[in-house]
C-alpha cells in the first residue's frame, strides 16, 4: 500500500538497493527525513551531520568547569579524562579542544569497548562533527 508517509522516508532493505538509491538516501537525510538501510537485520540510519551535531550538543552539555588560579586557567570535564591548562582562558580552551580530539581518537582506536568509555559514543560523535570553534562554544555554553 502506498501512502503519503512512505514518501517521507527513504528506507532500503539491502545494501545493493541502497547503493542504487544512494543520492535519494543523502537527499532524505539532508532534508531531515528518515533515511535508513537494513543489513543483516540491523538498521542503520543516515542523518545530516550538522543536525546531529546540534542535537548532540543540546543533549550532551559539556558541564566543563573552568578554574582561574595561580596566574593560569584550567578547563576540565568532570567524569571524563579530559583536562587542559593555559596561561589565558583562550589558551586553556584551545588545549581543551586538543584534548577532546585526542580522546575521540583514543576512543575510536581502543576505548569504545571499555566499559567505562563505551557510553561516550555521543560525545565522540559530537567531537568529530564539530569544528574547533563549535567545540569552544560547547565548552563555554
TABEL-V34866 format. One record per helix or strand. SS is the DSSP state (H for helix, E for strand). FROM is the first residue (numbers start at 0). TO is the last residue. If there is no record, write none. Layout:
# TABEL-V34866
<<SS | FROM | TO> <SS | FROM | TO>>
This chain:
# TABEL-V34866
<<H | 3 | 6> <E | 8 | 11> <H | 14 | 19> <H | 21 | 30> <E | 33 | 38> <E | 41 | 44> <H | 48 | 58> <E | 63 | 68> <E | 71 | 76> <E | 81 | 85> <H | 88 | 110> <H | 117 | 128> <H | 131 | 139>>
